[in-house]
Amino acid sequence: MTATAPTPLDTKKRIIDAACEFVVRDGCANLTLDAVAKEANVSKGGLLYHFPSKRALLEGMVENRCQQFEDDVHRHLATDAAPGRWLRAIIRASCNPKDISLQEGAAIFAVLAHDPDLVELVRQRRQRFEQQIEQDGVEPVQAALVCLAVDGLCFNELLGVGGPPPRMRDKVITRLMELATV
């Protein structure tokens, strides 16, 4: 059986995953392209092909997580046509352990703290979601409260500072879904 060569997208994903692992373990300030190339088991030239600078790698990490989240939201949207579906899709994408990687989330927080200018990438995507939610039928203050609760739940988990125990967490998510129903 012949092994297939990795595609450029596979290599790019492997580099981003390695960068996330590195940041969680050693910190964003210690991240170097050489260290990530070694961690990803790619040549430095291979890494530079995808990310010509440390800044480009950090931006790629943030963009990758934002795109994953957006893809998760759209996947959930495909199964829900009722008013409030954008808000419910965001709850599902944010709170489903299968959709989020705590390691990657922690790495992205570290990247954003290291380079606050990258927050603008997240802000732009969030604004697009907020526009969809505003037009989706849930009373605006109620929708804002749901979004803030989801953010709080997710940020607490990603930062490792706690949150409700699993049974209570499930009840909280169920209640948020009810609040997102028109």
TISEKE-357082 format. One record per residue (C-alpha): residue in one letter; z, y, x. Coordinates in pm, whole numbers, padded with zeros to 5 digits, always signed. Layout:
N
AZYX
...
//
This chain:
182
M+00000+00000+00000
T-00105+00335+00144
A+00131+00628+00129
T-00018+00948-00003
A+00013+01269+00192
P+00245+01529+00042
T+00071+01807-00146
P+00132+02172-00056
L+00345+02203-00372
D+00556+01902-00266
T+00607+02059+00076
K+00692+02397-00074
K+00947+02235-00309
R+01097+02038-00019
I+01134+02360+00182
I+01302+02540-00110
D+01535+02246-00172
A+01625+02234+00198
A+01687+02610+00200
C+01919+02574-00101
E+02111+02294+00068
F+02140+02499+00385
V+02262+02811+00203
V+02528+02617+00011
R+02649+02443+00327
D+02612+02715+00593
G+02565+03044+00409
C+02270+03272+00355
A+02351+03490+00656
N+02305+03185+00883
L+01974+03083+00731
T+01687+03078+00979
L+01333+02957+00937
D+01385+02714+01225
A+01692+02564+01057
V+01515+02527+00723
A+01207+02372+00885
K+01433+02116+01053
E+01627+02052+00731
A+01303+02009+00531
N+01151+01792+00804
V+00844+02013+00835
S+00701+02197+01130
K+00781+02563+01162
G+00407+02629+01118
G+00418+02432+00794
L+00708+02642+00673
L+00538+02965+00778
Y+00227+02862+00584
H+00432+02880+00263
F+00689+03141+00362
P+00582+03381+00640
S+00930+03536+00672
K+01293+03478+00582
R+01257+03740+00309
A+00958+03552+00165
L+01163+03230+00166
L+01455+03397-00013
E+01216+03547-00266
G+01053+03206-00309
M+01390+03049-00378
V+01467+03305-00650
E+01117+03285-00800
N+01133+02906-00803
R+01463+02902-00995
C+01337+03167-01238
Q+01018+02967-01299
Q+01215+02646-01352
F+01431+02822-01609
E+01128+02969-01782
D+00962+02625-01791
D+01282+02475-01938
V+01293+02745-02207
H+00929+02683-02300
R+00989+02308-02312
H+01272+02366-02559
L+01063+02615-02758
A+00801+02346-02813
T+01048+02147-03026
D+01178+02433-03243
A+00973+02656-03474
A+01252+02816-03680
P+01366+03177-03646
G+01618+03212-03362
R+01431+02955-03156
W+01415+03174-02844
L+01791+03214-02838
R+01846+02843-02899
A+01595+02752-02627
I+01781+02975-02383
I+02112+02813-02478
R+01961+02467-02425
A+01799+02558-02094
S+02114+02730-01969
C+02370+02474-02078
N+02190+02142-02032
P+02314+01974-01712
K+01975+01804-01678
D+01805+02145-01663
I+02030+02307-01404
S+02130+02218-01051
L+02472+02350-00960
Q+02377+02345-00593
E+02060+02539-00650
G+02238+02785-00879
A+02509+02844-00619
A+02243+02896-00353
I+02061+03150-00569
F+02384+03344-00626
A+02433+03353-00248
V+02076+03471-00196
L+02114+03747-00455
A+02442+03859-00296
H+02277+03857+00047
D+01971+04053-00070
P+02052+04249-00388
D+01695+04380-00409
L+01594+04032-00525
V+01800+04082-00843
E+01501+04279-00972
L+01301+03953-00995
V+01568+03807-01222
R+01604+04129-01421
Q+01231+04142-01501
R+01227+03787-01632
R+01541+03842-01834
Q+01394+04152-01996
R+01098+03947-02118
F+01336+03695-02275
E+01541+03972-02433
Q+01226+04114-02593
Q+01148+03772-02744
I+01505+03734-02872
E+01496+04081-03033
Q+01190+03979-03235
D+01318+03634-03329
G+01534+03707-03633
V+01893+03678-03509
E+02103+03988-03574
P+02090+04185-03244
V+02465+04216-03176
Q+02515+03849-03258
A+02229+03755-03024
A+02377+03972-02747
L+02718+03806-02790
V+02558+03462-02769
C+02369+03560-02452
L+02682+03700-02291
A+02881+03386-02380
V+02608+03162-02236
D+02598+03373-01920
G+02975+03351-01884
L+02979+02976-01936
C+02697+02918-01688
F+02820+03162-01424
N+03168+03011-01430
E+03021+02665-01380
L+02774+02775-01110
L+03044+02961-00920
G+03281+02667-00958
V+03559+02879-01106
G+03606+02672-01417
G+03519+02680-01779
P+03628+02476-02076
P+03687+02101-02041
P+03385+01887-02143
R+03483+01830-02509
M+03561+02198-02561
R+03241+02294-02376
D+03038+02082-02619
K+03210+02252-02913
V+03143+02596-02764
I+02774+02514-02720
T+02756+02378-03075
R+02909+02701-03204
L+02667+02912-02999
M+02377+02714-03146
E+02513+02784-03495
L+02530+03156-03413
A+02167+03138-03300
T+02054+03003-03636
V+01917+03250-03889
//
